[in-house]
């Protein structure tokens, strides 16, 4: 498993680099469309990377708070939820995390949980009140271990970086398409077409438009593919921390059967971070799924325990 985690970290670094290159290319294309000259591409790429840098800086300063606030999560102490707090502390020791994660509860009857944190020292775990009501201690321990597995494997840091980059790509593509729709750069393009470079510019402009359309889709596919692999590794980490894989397997069965998206406050940014995506409770085998199929995850966990799926 350690080799798989190390390989996943290497793939993560490459993925962030690929997303950054895609962002720079998209910025260059937008610069070409707006500026109407090949020299504008460098300026556009610089602006795209600046947008990324600003969003990244905001998330590094207060990313956890923004995500937790969007989920309407409130921080609790040991006195407020002693069993939950004790389980988080037990799994923190098992995961060898350097600091105790902050613990949050979301007041909703839908069972689910997620973790955030750019580094283990800033980690936060949030669970719903429905999760506390419906799961046994072993099942709750499995879910907490899964979330701390994400933290120990640095998945939360990667998902934050990848999410910010994806957001920057979507934002830049949207801005570019709006500029094109409202006729930005039209006069410059006309002037170029009167010269000798009109045909070359037209080809480059078409490529830039295609890139603006496809870049968000490509970025999402890369993001989702890496997210699915991380869920399997976090499940394996949870099995190692708890020594009871069936606990998480049974928890996943309960959580998947009781998802009601309208009753849980979430959005498309936070949803992939949950133990089961509340916007697609059964998981998906498609390239657009943020999580692997829940039935497949359960089968793998029960196989570790030596049990047959129900």
ABEGO torsion letter per residue (X at the ends): XAAAAAAAAAAAAAAAAAAAAAAAAAAAAAAAAAAGBAAAAAAAAAAAAAAAAAAAAAAAAAAAAAAAAAAGBBBBBAAABAAAAAAAAAAAAAAGBABBBBBBBBBBABBBBBBBEABAAABBBBBBAAAAAABBAAAAAAAAAAAAAAAAAGAAAAAAAAAAAAAAAAAAAAAAAAAAAAGBGAAAAAAAAABAAAAAAAAAAAAAAAAAAAAAAAAAAAAAAAAAAAAAAAAAAAAAAAGBAAAAAAAAAAAAAABBAAABBBBAAAAAABABBAABAAEBABAABABBBAAAAAAAAAAAAGBBBX
